[in-house]
Amino acid sequence: MDTWVIACMVGAVGLIGLAIIASAIRIAQEYERLVVFRLGRCVGERGPGLVFLIPFIERAIRVDLREQVREIPHQTSITKDNASIAVDFIWYYKVVDSVQSTIQVGNFEKAAEGMATTTLRSVIGSIMLDEILSNRDHINQVMRVKLDEVTERWGVKVTNVEIREIIPPDEIQEAMTRQMTAERVRRAVVTESTGQREAAVNIADGEKQAAVLIADGDKQANILRAEGDREAQLLRAEGYSSALERIFGVAKNIDQKTMTLQYFETLKDMGASPATKFIFPMEFTSLLENFTKGSK
């Protein structure tokens, strides 16, 4: 009986020792850190890997260093021009200081969600509705900066904010639909008029080029005709000049008697004509004198 009791006591002591050893050993993943408190005082972070704690004296809190994403459901906000819209967005954050994120805020995610909602309404309230619908990137940037300013003291970095959906009131959606329809009609009319203008310009340009080509062709034809006429006149002048040279060459060898005979032939032809008046050149008498002298 005594032996069984002793064995039970030894077993119990061993189990207690194993439990104590197990509670003193922690394993931190690569993306985790353990914030260690010793008798209530923070002594820093440990990890990653195997971490030993002093049983009953040290306590550890796990902190995830990976980038996290959280969704903020639809929040009703009033714009600067008093339009009521519903906006939902997601935001990304990352713990950069595990100690500060543990000791500076009790429930970081709850506090950050409330801060994000308040910041959203503040940002939306300072912007007109048209700017909200067209400048999402600007709103995302403003919200990220404002959230980061608050969470920085908690050792948390807000890396990005993205608005997913903006739901304006029904009457504004109808007005936007009509505006989009009118804009599409305007673009279609502009596109059609631009096409007609370009077609007219192309036609006018083609007619202009055709007129230029026709005028150039007429010009070339006139130049060719002028050159042909000039060459023909030159050829006729050269022919006439050659004929005169021949006549002059032959005339140099003709004596006075031959010329007188030629005059007689001319008078013969004149006498055959029905005319009643005849005109004789003054040189004719001198030609006759030469002819009679030669006959004597």
QUIDABEL-V954976 format. One line per field, one symbol per residue. psi: psi as a letter, one per 30 degrees, with the letter a starting at -180 (. if undefined). burial: I if it has 24 or more other ideal C-beta (glycine too) atoms within 12 Angstrom, else O. A space follows every 10 residues. Layout:
psi: ???
burial: ???
//
This chain:
psi: eeeeeeeeee eeeeeeeeee eeffkkjkle glkjjkkjhf kkgallllak kkkjkfekkk kkkkflklkk kjlkkklkle ghkklkklll kklkkfjeee feffkejeee eeeeeeeeee eeeefgklee eeffheeeee eeeeeeeeee fefggkkjel kjkekkjlle eeeeeeeeee eeeeeeeeee eeeeeeeeee eeeeeeeeee eeeeeeeeee eeeeeeeeee eeeeeeeeee eeeeeeeeee ffgkleeeee eeeeeeeeee fflglfkkkk lefeeeeeee eeeef.
burial: OOOOOOOOOO OOOOOOOOOO OOOOOIOIOO OIIIIIOOOO OIOOIIIOOO IOIOOOOIOI IIIIIOOIOI OIOOIOIIIO OOIIIIIIII IIIIIIIIII IIIOIOOIIO OIIOIIIOII IOIIIOIOIO OIIOOOOOII OIIIOIIIOI IIOIIIIIII IIIOOIOIOO OIOOOOOOOO OOOOOOOOOO OOOOOOOOOO OOOOOOOOOO OOOOOOOOOO OOOOOOOOOO OOOOOOOOOO OOOOOOOOOO OOOOOOOOOI OOIOOOOOOO OOOOOOOOOO OOOOOOIOOO OOOOOO
//
